[in-house]
Amino acid sequence: MKREQILLALIQRYDFSGAYKIASIYDEGLAYVYMLDLLRYSVNFDFKKAHDILSEQGDLFPLELSSILEKNLLDLIYGEPNAIFSELLWNMHFQVVQEEYIDFLGRMYRFNEAFLKFLFLREHQGVHSIFDENFNEGKINRILRKRFNIHHGNVIFGIVNYIYHHGKSPSLKPCADFITDAKMKALVDLRNASIVGHGFNSVGYNDLVKAYGEPEVIIEDIRNIMVRAGLKIDSKKYDAINSYLIEEVSGVYDDR
């Protein structure tokens, strides 16, 4: 297989780190290699390092794409909820495409917890950053105990209890219903029995389908519940980036 084909296959699978390892050997200094370098940090949530690369090499990228990335990375560094939840959803999509289903379940469980914390705090004080210290599980559990007499060691179940008995916004109950649905519980059970939970069980494609449905259906349902809760989800970011990368790689190798 030609090097171009390998690079394009890796990019289409969102394996930016794998593509960078090859590209940095053969095409060092080219714009698309710097973009891959930026992305391999971004997909691991190291947004500060990704922004450093953008600051140093952003002039090599198309102006519009560079401007979009600048704003997006700053939002991610700050912990802006729309940006963070959009990135998490994309990250889940990457794991499905790469068939890393255990890691997918780990991100799914992270969504459950972070999403409920977000809903709870937004109703009480507003949320400007996901990195706010108020997202601390201990603090939320103390609020639940002192204000609402909800005593539960698991913050997910504590917030669900709050939503059903004290929630004011009409958008809250459908969110709690989604998190506590039997199909979602089946996914959580798979996660708990796996290496990212409390066991060593394997997780394959058929396990996800049996528990819930097609993996992309799971992602779409999560996206829909986030939108229903009022979040603005960016569904174009990595499609635009991949289009740029594919065009650049194809151009470089067409000229050789």
Accessible surface in RSA format (square Angstrom, percent):
REM  Atomic radii and reference values for relative SASA: ProtOr
REM  Chains: A
REM  Algorithm: Lee & Richards
REM  Probe-radius: 1.40
REM  Slices: 20
REM RES _ NUM      All-atoms   Total-Side   Main-Chain    Non-polar    All polar
REM                ABS   REL    ABS   REL    ABS   REL    ABS   REL    ABS   REL
RES MET A   1   172.87  89.5  93.10  61.6  79.78 189.9  98.61  83.8  74.26  98.4
RES LYS A   2   154.50  75.4 146.18  89.7   8.32  19.8  96.49  86.8  58.02  61.8
RES ARG A   3    83.19  34.9  74.09  37.8   9.11  21.7  16.73  22.9  66.47  40.3
RES GLU A   4    37.49  21.5  36.79  27.8   0.70   1.7   4.46   8.6  33.03  27.0
RES GLN A   5    95.27  53.3  90.13  65.9   5.14  12.2  26.58  56.6  68.70  52.1
RES ILE A   6    60.70  34.5  59.87  44.6   0.82   2.0  60.64  43.7   0.05   0.1
RES LEU A   7     0.00   0.0   0.00   0.0   0.00   0.0   0.00   0.0   0.00   0.0
RES LEU A   8    31.29  17.4  31.29  22.4   0.00   0.0  31.29  22.0   0.00   0.0
RES ALA A   9    43.27  39.8  39.07  60.3   4.20   9.5  42.25  59.5   1.02   2.7
RES LEU A  10    34.19  19.0  34.19  24.5   0.00   0.0  34.19  24.0   0.00   0.0
RES ILE A  11     0.00   0.0   0.00   0.0   0.00   0.0   0.00   0.0   0.00   0.0
RES GLN A  12   102.04  57.1  87.51  64.0  14.53  34.6  28.74  61.2  73.30  55.6
RES ARG A  13    98.04  41.2  98.04  50.0   0.00   0.0  36.41  49.8  61.63  37.3
RES TYR A  14    23.20  10.8  19.06  10.8   4.13  10.8   2.74   2.1  20.46  25.2
RES ASP A  15    44.61  31.2  42.61  42.4   1.99   4.7   5.72  13.5  38.89  38.8
RES PHE A  16     1.80   0.9   0.00   0.0   1.80   4.7   0.00   0.0   1.80   5.2
RES SER A  17    45.55  38.5  44.53  59.4   1.02   2.3  24.34  51.8  21.21  29.7
RES GLY A  18    21.13  26.1   0.00   N/A  21.13  26.1  18.63  51.1   2.50   5.6
RES ALA A  19     0.00   0.0   0.00   0.0   0.00   0.0   0.00   0.0   0.00   0.0
RES TYR A  20    39.03  18.2  39.03  22.2   0.00   0.0   9.69   7.3  29.34  36.2
RES LYS A  21   118.47  57.8 116.00  71.2   2.47   5.9  73.33  66.0  45.14  48.1
RES ILE A  22    42.31  24.1  41.77  31.1   0.53   1.3  42.31  30.5   0.00   0.0
RES ALA A  23     0.00   0.0   0.00   0.0   0.00   0.0   0.00   0.0   0.00   0.0
RES SER A  24    31.60  26.7  22.59  30.1   9.02  20.8  11.83  25.2  19.77  27.7
RES ILE A  25   128.76  73.3  98.63  73.5  30.13  72.6 104.27  75.1  24.48  66.4
RES TYR A  26   116.47  54.4  89.69  51.0  26.78  69.7  47.74  35.9  68.73  84.7
RES ASP A  27     3.94   2.8   0.00   0.0   3.94   9.3   3.94   9.3   0.00   0.0
RES GLU A  28   147.00  84.4 121.74  92.1  25.25  60.1  37.30  72.1 109.70  89.6
RES GLY A  29    39.48  48.7   0.00   N/A  39.48  48.7  19.32  53.0  20.16  45.2
RES LEU A  30    66.11  36.8  64.80  46.4   1.31   3.3  66.11  46.4   0.00   0.0
RES ALA A  31    18.78  17.3  13.03  20.1   5.75  13.1  13.03  18.4   5.75  15.2
RES TYR A  32     0.88   0.4   0.54   0.3   0.35   0.9   0.54   0.4   0.35   0.4
RES VAL A  33     6.86   4.5   6.86   6.2   0.00   0.0   6.86   6.0   0.00   0.0
RES TYR A  34    61.25  28.6  61.15  34.8   0.10   0.3  29.77  22.4  31.48  38.8
RES MET A  35     0.00   0.0   0.00   0.0   0.00   0.0   0.00   0.0   0.00   0.0
RES LEU A  36     0.00   0.0   0.00   0.0   0.00   0.0   0.00   0.0   0.00   0.0
RES ASP A  37    21.52  15.1  21.52  21.4   0.00   0.0   0.42   1.0  21.10  21.0
RES LEU A  38     0.66   0.4   0.66   0.5   0.00   0.0   0.66   0.5   0.00   0.0
RES LEU A  39     0.35   0.2   0.35   0.3   0.00   0.0   0.35   0.2   0.00   0.0
RES ARG A  40    49.35  20.7  46.09  23.5   3.26   7.8   4.52   6.2  44.83  27.2
RES TYR A  41    58.10  27.1  57.70  32.8   0.40   1.0  32.69  24.6  25.41  31.3
RES SER A  42     0.86   0.7   0.86   1.1   0.00   0.0   0.28   0.6   0.59   0.8
RES VAL A  43    25.11  16.5  20.59  18.6   4.52  10.9  20.59  17.9   4.52  12.3
RES ASN A  44   109.90  75.8  85.13  82.3  24.77  59.6  24.69  59.4  85.21  82.4
RES PHE A  45    78.82  39.4  60.59  37.5  18.23  47.4  60.79  36.9  18.03  51.6
RES ASP A  46    60.25  42.2  53.80  53.5   6.45  15.3  20.09  47.3  40.16  40.1
RES PHE A  47    10.52   5.3   8.17   5.1   2.35   6.1   8.17   5.0   2.35   6.7
RES LYS A  48   142.87  69.7 140.54  86.2   2.33   5.5  83.82  75.4  59.05  62.9
RES LYS A  49    83.79  40.9  81.59  50.1   2.20   5.2  30.32  27.3  53.47  57.0
RES ALA A  50     0.00   0.0   0.00   0.0   0.00   0.0   0.00   0.0   0.00   0.0
RES HIS A  51    30.99  16.9  30.99  21.5   0.00   0.0  21.37  22.0   9.61  11.2
RES ASP A  52    71.52  50.1  69.76  69.4   1.76   4.2  12.18  28.7  59.35  59.2
RES ILE A  53     9.70   5.5   9.69   7.2   0.01   0.0   9.70   7.0   0.00   0.0
RES LEU A  54     5.84   3.3   3.02   2.2   2.82   7.1   3.02   2.1   2.82   7.6
RES SER A  55    78.04  65.9  38.51  51.4  39.53  91.1  38.37  81.7  39.67  55.6
RES GLU A  56   129.68  74.5  95.71  72.4  33.97  80.9  38.78  75.0  90.91  74.2
RES GLN A  57    42.54  23.8  40.93  29.9   1.61   3.8   2.95   6.3  39.59  30.0
RES GLY A  58     8.78  10.8   0.00   N/A   8.78  10.8   6.37  17.5   2.41   5.4
RES ASP A  59   151.42 106.1 118.04 117.5  33.38  78.9  40.48  95.3 110.94 110.6
RES LEU A  60    87.72  48.9  64.77  46.3  22.95  57.7  68.77  48.3  18.95  51.0
RES PHE A  61     9.74   4.9   0.00   0.0   9.74  25.4   0.44   0.3   9.31  26.6
RES PRO A  62    66.13  48.2  52.73  48.1  13.41  48.7  65.35  54.0   0.78   4.8
RES LEU A  63   149.78  83.4 139.74 100.0  10.04  25.2 141.92  99.7   7.86  21.2
RES GLU A  64   130.55  75.0 123.17  93.2   7.38  17.6  48.46  93.7  82.08  67.0
RES LEU A  65    18.69  10.4  16.76  12.0   1.92   4.8  17.90  12.6   0.79   2.1
RES SER A  66    18.14  15.3  17.90  23.9   0.24   0.5   3.58   7.6  14.56  20.4
RES SER A  67    60.53  51.1  48.47  64.7  12.06  27.8  36.98  78.7  23.55  33.0
RES ILE A  68    89.34  50.8  83.30  62.1   6.04  14.6  88.31  63.6   1.03   2.8
RES LEU A  69     2.03   1.1   2.03   1.5   0.00   0.0   2.03   1.4   0.00   0.0
RES GLU A  70    65.42  37.6  65.42  49.5   0.00   0.0  35.49  68.6  29.93  24.4
RES LYS A  71   137.24  67.0 133.93  82.2   3.31   7.9 106.71  96.0  30.54  32.5
RES ASN A  72    22.68  15.6  19.96  19.3   2.72   6.5   9.01  21.7  13.67  13.2
RES LEU A  73     0.23   0.1   0.23   0.2   0.00   0.0   0.23   0.2   0.00   0.0
RES LEU A  74    82.99  46.2  78.90  56.4   4.09  10.3  79.31  55.7   3.68   9.9
RES ASP A  75    34.26  24.0  33.77  33.6   0.49   1.2   0.54   1.3  33.72  33.6
RES LEU A  76     0.00   0.0   0.00   0.0   0.00   0.0   0.00   0.0   0.00   0.0
RES ILE A  77    47.15  26.8  32.90  24.5  14.25  34.3  36.21  26.1  10.93  29.7
RES TYR A  78   131.13  61.2 121.96  69.4   9.17  23.9  97.65  73.4  33.48  41.3
RES GLY A  79     0.00   0.0   0.00   N/A   0.00   0.0   0.00   0.0   0.00   0.0
RES GLU A  80    44.00  25.3  44.00  33.3   0.00   0.0  26.60  51.4  17.40  14.2
RES PRO A  81    10.36   7.6  10.36   9.4   0.00   0.0  10.36   8.6   0.00   0.0
RES ASN A  82    43.16  29.8  42.80  41.4   0.36   0.9  11.17  26.9  31.98  30.9
RES ALA A  83     9.75   9.0   3.08   4.8   6.67  15.2   8.28  11.7   1.47   3.9
RES ILE A  84    14.43   8.2  14.43  10.7   0.00   0.0  14.43  10.4   0.00   0.0
RES PHE A  85     1.31   0.7   1.14   0.7   0.16   0.4   1.14   0.7   0.16   0.5
RES SER A  86     6.04   5.1   5.98   8.0   0.06   0.1   5.11  10.9   0.93   1.3
RES GLU A  87     3.03   1.7   2.65   2.0   0.37   0.9   0.07   0.1   2.96   2.4
RES LEU A  88    17.18   9.6  17.18  12.3   0.00   0.0  17.18  12.1   0.00   0.0
RES LEU A  89    14.28   8.0  13.39   9.6   0.89   2.2  13.85   9.7   0.43   1.2
RES TRP A  90    23.62   9.5  21.13  10.2   2.49   5.8  22.58  12.0   1.04   1.7
RES ASN A  91     3.37   2.3   3.32   3.2   0.05   0.1   0.00   0.0   3.37   3.3
RES MET A  92     0.72   0.4   0.72   0.5   0.00   0.0   0.00   0.0   0.72   1.0
RES HIS A  93    40.07  21.9  40.07  27.9   0.00   0.0  28.00  28.9  12.07  14.0
RES PHE A  94     5.13   2.6   5.13   3.2   0.00   0.0   5.13   3.1   0.00   0.0
RES GLN A  95    15.82   8.8  15.82  11.6   0.00   0.0   0.00   0.0  15.82  12.0
RES VAL A  96    14.41   9.5  11.07  10.0   3.34   8.1  11.07   9.6   3.34   9.1
RES VAL A  97    42.71  28.1  29.06  26.3  13.65  32.9  36.08  31.4   6.62  18.0
RES GLN A  98    33.53  18.7  24.02  17.6   9.51  22.6   3.94   8.4  29.59  22.4
RES GLU A  99   118.45  68.0 100.30  75.9  18.16  43.2  16.39  31.7 102.06  83.3
RES GLU A 100    74.34  42.7  67.41  51.0   6.93  16.5  27.61  53.4  46.73  38.2
RES TYR A 101    25.68  12.0  22.68  12.9   3.00   7.8  12.26   9.2  13.42  16.5
RES ILE A 102    41.93  23.9  40.55  30.2   1.38   3.3  40.55  29.2   1.38   3.7
RES ASP A 103    55.95  39.2  54.21  54.0   1.73   4.1   4.08   9.6  51.86  51.7
RES PHE A 104     0.00   0.0   0.00   0.0   0.00   0.0   0.00   0.0   0.00   0.0
RES LEU A 105     0.00   0.0   0.00   0.0   0.00   0.0   0.00   0.0   0.00   0.0
RES GLY A 106    21.73  26.8   0.00   N/A  21.73  26.8  14.43  39.6   7.30  16.3
RES ARG A 107    68.90  28.9  67.88  34.6   1.03   2.4  14.81  20.2  54.09  32.8
RES MET A 108     0.00   0.0   0.00   0.0   0.00   0.0   0.00   0.0   0.00   0.0
RES TYR A 109    42.78  20.0  42.78  24.3   0.00   0.0  23.45  17.6  19.34  23.8
RES ARG A 110   109.54  46.0 107.50  54.8   2.04   4.8  51.07  69.8  58.46  35.4
RES PHE A 111     1.11   0.6   1.11   0.7   0.00   0.0   1.11   0.7   0.00   0.0
RES ASN A 112     2.75   1.9   2.75   2.7   0.00   0.0   0.00   0.0   2.75   2.7
RES GLU A 113    34.97  20.1  34.72  26.3   0.24   0.6   0.39   0.8  34.58  28.2
RES ALA A 114     7.22   6.6   7.12  11.0   0.10   0.2   7.22  10.2   0.00   0.0
RES PHE A 115     0.00   0.0   0.00   0.0   0.00   0.0   0.00   0.0   0.00   0.0
RES LEU A 116     0.24   0.1   0.24   0.2   0.00   0.0   0.24   0.2   0.00   0.0
RES LYS A 117    15.12   7.4  15.12   9.3   0.00   0.0   0.48   0.4  14.65  15.6
RES PHE A 118     8.51   4.3   8.51   5.3   0.00   0.0   8.51   5.2   0.00   0.0
RES LEU A 119     0.75   0.4   0.19   0.1   0.56   1.4   0.19   0.1   0.56   1.5
RES PHE A 120     0.82   0.4   0.09   0.1   0.73   1.9   0.79   0.5   0.03   0.1
RES LEU A 121     2.16   1.2   2.16   1.5   0.00   0.0   2.16   1.5   0.00   0.0
RES ARG A 122    78.88  33.1  66.47  33.9  12.41  29.6  37.33  51.0  41.55  25.2
RES GLU A 123    50.29  28.9  15.28  11.6  35.01  83.4  23.01  44.5  27.28  22.3
RES HIS A 124    60.00  32.8  24.41  17.0  35.59  91.0  18.10  18.6  41.90  48.8
RES GLN A 125    95.12  53.2  57.88  42.3  37.24  88.7  37.84  80.5  57.28  43.4
RES GLY A 126    30.26  37.3   0.00   N/A  30.26  37.3  21.62  59.3   8.65  19.4
RES VAL A 127    25.63  16.9   2.23   2.0  23.40  56.4   5.19   4.5  20.44  55.4
RES HIS A 128   138.79  75.9 129.44  90.0   9.35  23.9  90.06  92.8  48.73  56.7
RES SER A 129    13.12  11.1  12.86  17.2   0.26   0.6  10.58  22.5   2.54   3.6
RES ILE A 130    17.19   9.8  12.18   9.1   5.01  12.1  12.18   8.8   5.01  13.6
RES PHE A 131   118.80  59.4  88.72  55.0  30.08  78.3  95.01  57.6  23.79  68.1
RES ASP A 132    60.35  42.3  47.84  47.6  12.51  29.6  15.44  36.3  44.91  44.8
RES GLU A 133   124.87  71.7 110.08  83.3  14.79  35.2  47.15  91.2  77.72  63.5
RES ASN A 134    44.39  30.6  44.00  42.5   0.39   0.9   2.83   6.8  41.56  40.2
RES PHE A 135    18.79   9.4  16.64  10.3   2.15   5.6  17.12  10.4   1.67   4.8
RES ASN A 136    83.79  57.8  72.60  70.2  11.19  26.9  18.69  45.0  65.10  62.9
RES GLU A 137    64.84  37.2  61.77  46.7   3.07   7.3  20.51  39.7  44.33  36.2
RES GLY A 138    30.06  37.1   0.00   N/A  30.06  37.1  25.47  69.9   4.59  10.3
RES LYS A 139    65.93  32.2  64.39  39.5   1.54   3.7  46.09  41.5  19.84  21.1
RES ILE A 140     0.00   0.0   0.00   0.0   0.00   0.0   0.00   0.0   0.00   0.0
RES ASN A 141    15.95  11.0  15.43  14.9   0.52   1.3   3.63   8.7  12.32  11.9
RES ARG A 142   101.60  42.7 101.56  51.8   0.04   0.1  29.91  40.9  71.70  43.5
RES ILE A 143    37.13  21.1  34.95  26.0   2.19   5.3  37.07  26.7   0.06   0.2
RES LEU A 144     1.87   1.0   1.87   1.3   0.00   0.0   1.87   1.3   0.00   0.0
RES ARG A 145    95.43  40.1  87.70  44.7   7.73  18.4  22.74  31.1  72.70  44.1
RES LYS A 146   170.53  83.2 132.26  81.2  38.27  91.1  90.65  81.6  79.89  85.1
RES ARG A 147   155.95  65.5 121.68  62.0  34.27  81.6  41.38  56.5 114.57  69.4
RES PHE A 148    41.31  20.7  29.51  18.3  11.80  30.7  33.97  20.6   7.34  21.0
RES ASN A 149   116.61  80.4 100.50  97.1  16.10  38.8  28.14  67.7  88.47  85.5
RES ILE A 150    10.42   5.9   6.62   4.9   3.80   9.2   9.37   6.7   1.05   2.9
RES HIS A 151   124.87  68.2  93.83  65.2  31.04  79.4  75.58  77.9  49.29  57.3
RES HIS A 152    84.34  46.1  69.28  48.2  15.07  38.5  53.39  55.0  30.96  36.0
RES GLY A 153    68.19  84.1   0.00   N/A  68.19  84.1  43.58 119.6  24.61  55.1
RES ASN A 154    50.24  34.6  42.88  41.4   7.36  17.7  16.99  40.9  33.25  32.1
RES VAL A 155     2.09   1.4   1.56   1.4   0.53   1.3   1.56   1.4   0.53   1.4
RES ILE A 156    13.06   7.4  12.94   9.6   0.13   0.3  13.06   9.4   0.00   0.0
RES PHE A 157   108.19  54.1 104.93  65.0   3.27   8.5 105.14  63.7   3.05   8.7
RES GLY A 158     0.10   0.1   0.00   N/A   0.10   0.1   0.10   0.3   0.00   0.0
RES ILE A 159     0.32   0.2   0.32   0.2   0.00   0.0   0.32   0.2   0.00   0.0
RES VAL A 160    10.76   7.1  10.76   9.7   0.00   0.0  10.76   9.4   0.00   0.0
RES ASN A 161    57.42  39.6  53.09  51.3   4.33  10.4   9.20  22.1  48.23  46.6
RES TYR A 162     3.00   1.4   3.00   1.7   0.00   0.0   0.27   0.2   2.73   3.4
RES ILE A 163     9.05   5.1   0.88   0.7   8.17  19.7   0.88   0.6   8.17  22.2
RES TYR A 164    87.78  41.0  54.73  31.1  33.05  86.0  51.24  38.5  36.54  45.0
RES HIS A 165   131.22  71.7  98.28  68.3  32.94  84.3  73.67  75.9  57.54  67.0
RES HIS A 166    73.21  40.0  56.58  39.3  16.63  42.5  42.90  44.2  30.31  35.3
RES GLY A 167    29.86  36.8   0.00   N/A  29.86  36.8   0.89   2.5  28.96  64.9
RES LYS A 168   178.47  87.1 148.26  91.0  30.21  71.9  96.41  86.8  82.06  87.4
RES SER A 169    42.47  35.9  31.08  41.5  11.40  26.2  24.80  52.8  17.67  24.8
RES PRO A 170   125.76  91.7 101.57  92.6  24.19  87.9 114.79  94.8  10.97  68.2
RES SER A 171    25.50  21.5  20.15  26.9   5.36  12.3  21.84  46.5   3.66   5.1
RES LEU A 172     3.49   1.9   3.49   2.5   0.00   0.0   3.49   2.5   0.00   0.0
RES LYS A 173   115.27  56.2 114.57  70.3   0.70   1.7  82.50  74.3  32.77  34.9
RES PRO A 174    28.39  20.7  22.76  20.7   5.63  20.5  25.68  21.2   2.71  16.8
RES CYS A 175     0.02   0.0   0.02   0.0   0.00   0.0   0.00   0.0   0.02   0.0
RES ALA A 176     0.00   0.0   0.00   0.0   0.00   0.0   0.00   0.0   0.00   0.0
RES ASP A 177    57.02  39.9  50.97  50.7   6.05  14.3  26.70  62.8  30.32  30.2
RES PHE A 178    30.64  15.3  24.70  15.3   5.95  15.5  30.09  18.2   0.55   1.6
RES ILE A 179    10.94   6.2   3.91   2.9   7.03  16.9   3.91   2.8   7.03  19.1
RES THR A 180    58.83  41.8  32.86  33.3  25.97  61.9  31.14  41.8  27.69  41.9
RES ASP A 181    62.46  43.8  54.66  54.4   7.80  18.4  18.53  43.6  43.93  43.8
RES ALA A 182    79.51  73.1  66.04 101.9  13.47  30.6  69.81  98.3   9.70  25.7
RES LYS A 183    92.16  45.0  90.70  55.7   1.45   3.5  55.35  49.8  36.81  39.2
RES MET A 184     0.42   0.2   0.42   0.3   0.00   0.0   0.42   0.4   0.00   0.0
RES LYS A 185   122.42  59.7 120.17  73.7   2.25   5.4  92.04  82.8  30.38  32.4
RES ALA A 186    31.46  28.9  25.49  39.3   5.97  13.6  29.34  41.3   2.13   5.6
RES LEU A 187     0.00   0.0   0.00   0.0   0.00   0.0   0.00   0.0   0.00   0.0
RES VAL A 188    27.08  17.8  27.08  24.5   0.00   0.0  27.08  23.5   0.00   0.0
RES ASP A 189    69.03  48.4  62.74  62.4   6.30  14.9  27.80  65.4  41.24  41.1
RES LEU A 190    42.43  23.6  40.93  29.3   1.50   3.8  41.77  29.3   0.66   1.8
RES ARG A 191    37.52  15.8  37.52  19.1   0.00   0.0   0.00   0.0  37.52  22.7
RES ASN A 192    45.24  31.2  43.10  41.7   2.14   5.2  13.64  32.8  31.60  30.5
RES ALA A 193    36.70  33.7  28.63  44.2   8.07  18.4  36.19  51.0   0.51   1.3
RES SER A 194     0.00   0.0   0.00   0.0   0.00   0.0   0.00   0.0   0.00   0.0
RES ILE A 195   102.40  58.3  83.13  61.9  19.27  46.4  83.13  59.9  19.27  52.3
RES VAL A 196    51.65  34.0  30.58  27.7  21.07  50.8  38.45  33.4  13.19  35.8
RES GLY A 197    23.37  28.8   0.00   N/A  23.37  28.8   0.32   0.9  23.05  51.6
RES HIS A 198   153.52  83.9 112.50  78.2  41.02 104.9  90.12  92.9  63.41  73.8
RES GLY A 199    20.64  25.4   0.00   N/A  20.64  25.4  16.91  46.4   3.72   8.3
RES PHE A 200   179.26  89.7 148.83  92.2  30.43  79.2 150.68  91.4  28.58  81.8
RES ASN A 201    91.86  63.4  85.49  82.6   6.37  15.3  16.44  39.6  75.43  72.9
RES SER A 202    95.44  80.7  78.00 104.1  17.44  40.2  48.58 103.5  46.86  65.7
RES VAL A 203    16.28  10.7   0.46   0.4  15.82  38.1   0.86   0.8  15.41  41.8
RES GLY A 204    27.56  34.0   0.00   N/A  27.56  34.0  26.17  71.8   1.38   3.1
RES TYR A 205    91.60  42.8  87.26  49.6   4.34  11.3  70.73  53.2  20.88  25.7
RES ASN A 206   114.25  78.8 109.14 105.5   5.11  12.3  31.66  76.2  82.58  79.8
RES ASP A 207    54.90  38.5  50.82  50.6   4.07   9.6   4.71  11.1  50.19  50.1
RES LEU A 208     0.00   0.0   0.00   0.0   0.00   0.0   0.00   0.0   0.00   0.0
RES VAL A 209    55.81  36.7  46.66  42.2   9.16  22.1  46.66  40.5   9.16  24.8
RES LYS A 210   188.89  92.2 154.59  94.8  34.31  81.7 106.20  95.6  82.69  88.1
RES ALA A 211    19.42  17.9   5.54   8.6  13.87  31.6  11.92  16.8   7.49  19.9
RES TYR A 212    22.03  10.3   6.82   3.9  15.21  39.6   3.55   2.7  18.48  22.8
RES GLY A 213    16.83  20.8   0.00   N/A  16.83  20.8  16.83  46.2   0.00   0.0
RES GLU A 214    83.54  48.0  81.10  61.4   2.44   5.8  39.25  75.9  44.29  36.2
RES PRO A 215     5.50   4.0   5.50   5.0   0.00   0.0   5.50   4.5   0.00   0.0
RES GLU A 216    75.20  43.2  71.36  54.0   3.84   9.2  57.40 111.0  17.80  14.5
RES VAL A 217    71.27  46.9  69.42  62.8   1.86   4.5  71.27  61.9   0.00   0.0
RES ILE A 218     0.00   0.0   0.00   0.0   0.00   0.0   0.00   0.0   0.00   0.0
RES ILE A 219    13.88   7.9  13.88  10.3   0.00   0.0  13.88  10.0   0.00   0.0
RES GLU A 220    76.03  43.7  75.46  57.1   0.58   1.4  35.76  69.2  40.28  32.9
RES ASP A 221    40.86  28.6  37.59  37.4   3.26   7.7   7.68  18.1  33.17  33.1
RES ILE A 222     0.24   0.1   0.24   0.2   0.00   0.0   0.24   0.2   0.00   0.0
RES ARG A 223    69.37  29.1  69.37  35.4   0.00   0.0  12.70  17.4  56.67  34.3
RES ASN A 224    66.03  45.5  60.52  58.5   5.51  13.3  25.01  60.2  41.01  39.6
RES ILE A 225    14.84   8.4  13.54  10.1   1.30   3.1  14.49  10.4   0.36   1.0
RES MET A 226     1.81   0.9   1.81   1.2   0.00   0.0   1.61   1.4   0.20   0.3
RES VAL A 227    68.77  45.3  59.87  54.2   8.90  21.4  59.87  52.0   8.90  24.1
RES ARG A 228   152.90  64.2 128.54  65.5  24.36  58.0  42.40  57.9 110.50  67.0
RES ALA A 229     4.44   4.1   0.00   0.0   4.44  10.1   0.75   1.1   3.69   9.8
RES GLY A 230    52.92  65.3   0.00   N/A  52.92  65.3  30.45  83.6  22.47  50.3
RES LEU A 231     8.31   4.6   3.57   2.6   4.74  11.9   3.82   2.7   4.48  12.1
RES LYS A 232   162.40  79.2 152.30  93.4  10.10  24.0 100.55  90.5  61.85  65.9
RES ILE A 233    27.27  15.5   1.58   1.2  25.68  61.9   2.37   1.7  24.90  67.6
RES ASP A 234    56.28  39.4  47.04  46.8   9.24  21.8  29.95  70.5  26.34  26.3
RES SER A 235    64.78  54.7  50.53  67.4  14.24  32.8  27.32  58.2  37.45  52.5
RES LYS A 236   157.31  76.7 156.97  96.3   0.33   0.8 100.40  90.4  56.91  60.6
RES LYS A 237    14.90   7.3   7.16   4.4   7.74  18.4  13.87  12.5   1.03   1.1
RES TYR A 238     0.00   0.0   0.00   0.0   0.00   0.0   0.00   0.0   0.00   0.0
RES ASP A 239    75.85  53.1  71.44  71.1   4.41  10.4  27.99  65.9  47.86  47.7
RES ALA A 240    50.89  46.8  38.36  59.2  12.53  28.5  45.56  64.2   5.33  14.1
RES ILE A 241     1.17   0.7   1.17   0.9   0.00   0.0   1.17   0.8   0.00   0.0
RES ASN A 242    12.57   8.7  12.57  12.1   0.00   0.0   7.73  18.6   4.84   4.7
RES SER A 243    71.77  60.6  62.24  83.1   9.53  21.9  35.84  76.3  35.92  50.3
RES TYR A 244    21.31  10.0  16.00   9.1   5.31  13.8  20.26  15.2   1.05   1.3
RES LEU A 245     0.00   0.0   0.00   0.0   0.00   0.0   0.00   0.0   0.00   0.0
RES ILE A 246    54.51  31.0  54.51  40.6   0.00   0.0  54.51  39.3   0.00   0.0
RES GLU A 247   128.29  73.7 118.48  89.6   9.81  23.4  42.93  83.0  85.36  69.7
RES GLU A 248    58.70  33.7  55.11  41.7   3.59   8.5   3.51   6.8  55.18  45.1
RES VAL A 249     0.00   0.0   0.00   0.0   0.00   0.0   0.00   0.0   0.00   0.0
RES SER A 250    29.00  24.5  29.00  38.7   0.00   0.0  20.42  43.5   8.57  12.0
RES GLY A 251    32.04  39.5   0.00   N/A  32.04  39.5  31.72  87.0   0.32   0.7
RES VAL A 252    29.23  19.2  21.81  19.7   7.42  17.9  26.90  23.4   2.33   6.3
RES TYR A 253    30.65  14.3  17.95  10.2  12.70  33.1  17.95  13.5  12.70  15.7
RES ASP A 254   107.89  75.6  76.78  76.4  31.11  73.6  27.35  64.4  80.53  80.3
RES ASP A 255   129.00  90.4  91.31  90.9  37.69  89.1  32.58  76.7  96.42  96.2
RES ARG A 256   156.05  65.5  89.74  45.7  66.31 157.9  86.41 118.1  69.65  42.2
END  Absolute sums over single chains surface
CHAIN  1 A    12818.7      10550.6       2268.1       6893.2       5925.5
END  Absolute sums over all chains
TOTAL         12818.7      10550.6       2268.1       6893.2       5925.5
